[in-house]
Amino acid sequence: KSRITGGNQINFGVQGIPASLNMYIDYNTFSITVCSMMYESLLERDPTTLEIRGKLANEWKVDNDNLLYTFYLDPNAKWADGSPVTSADVVFTFDTIMNPANLTSLFRAGYEDCFEYVRAIDERTVVFKARNKRWLNFDEAMSLTVLPKYLFDGKDFNKDFNITLPPGSGPYE
């Protein structure tokens, strides 16, 4: 159901019941499509020009050493219930992926190789510290699909979010 228009729906046909709609648990075309419509990344690339543009973040900075990436969350970035997307949500998402108890090894392997840490500086500022200079690091940081901490925290990430997902910041729920 679209949160933007308040009623338009998109229907997808699938050949079988997916193991999960949570792309961090079951990374497949269907879960990627569903999650990308419900949850947003910090930034995105324009599909035609490949220029970087804001999504949850409206400003960003790469330090001169190319190891520190700072993202400033857009004050207009909101979850479905109107509460603000915060840097705590970004850190929570990263920490959830990095938690070995979660079935997120595909993402964990990539982020583990890229980043030493992700830290909240304040409510709207988050920093990614890269391990080494690599051309892909910034793209990895900017494309992190952010989850609402207040809806996921304290639950079993491997079991509670498979066929139903809490509303996110994206246009659909």
Secondary structure by P-SEA (a helix, b strand, c coil): ccccccbbbbbbbbccccccccccccccaaaaaaaaacccccccccccccbbbbccccbbbbcccccbbbbbccccccccccccccaaaaaaaaaaaacccccaaaaaaaaaacccccccccccbbbbbbcccccaaaaaaaacccccccccccccccccccccccccccccc
